[in-house]
Structures are given as C-alpha cells and as structure tokens.
Amino acid sequence: MANSLDDLFEEAPDVQLYFCSLPPDMQDAISMRSEEIRSVNDLQQYVELLMN
C-alpha cells in the first residue's frame, strides 16, 4: 500500500492520468491532502466528497 498520493502515482501510473484529468481546483485540494491518500479508493472517495 502506498504511503501518499505520490507513492500511489508510482505504483499505478493510470491513477496519475486520472488525477491529471480532474479540474485544477480539485487537483489542488487533493494535493493538499496527499499524505492521507494511500489508495485508489481513498482518491475516489475524496473526489466524490469534493463533487458534493
């Protein structure tokens, strides 16, 4: 399991492509919490939270 969003990007390059497809303001918000995002599920949950 990854320790941060950066680690997740290294483990799964497709996750970085998904992240880059998000609007810049979402990317910024997610990046500010990158240490809390350790899995694809974490990332998806945070994106859903930001969308609501």
Number of C-alpha atoms within 10 A of each C-alpha: 8 16 13 16 24 16 16 21 18 12 14 14 11 12 17 15 11 10 20 12 11 12 9 11 10 17 15 12 13 19 16 10 12 18 14 15 22 18 20 15 10 13 20 13 13 17 17 10 9 12 8 5
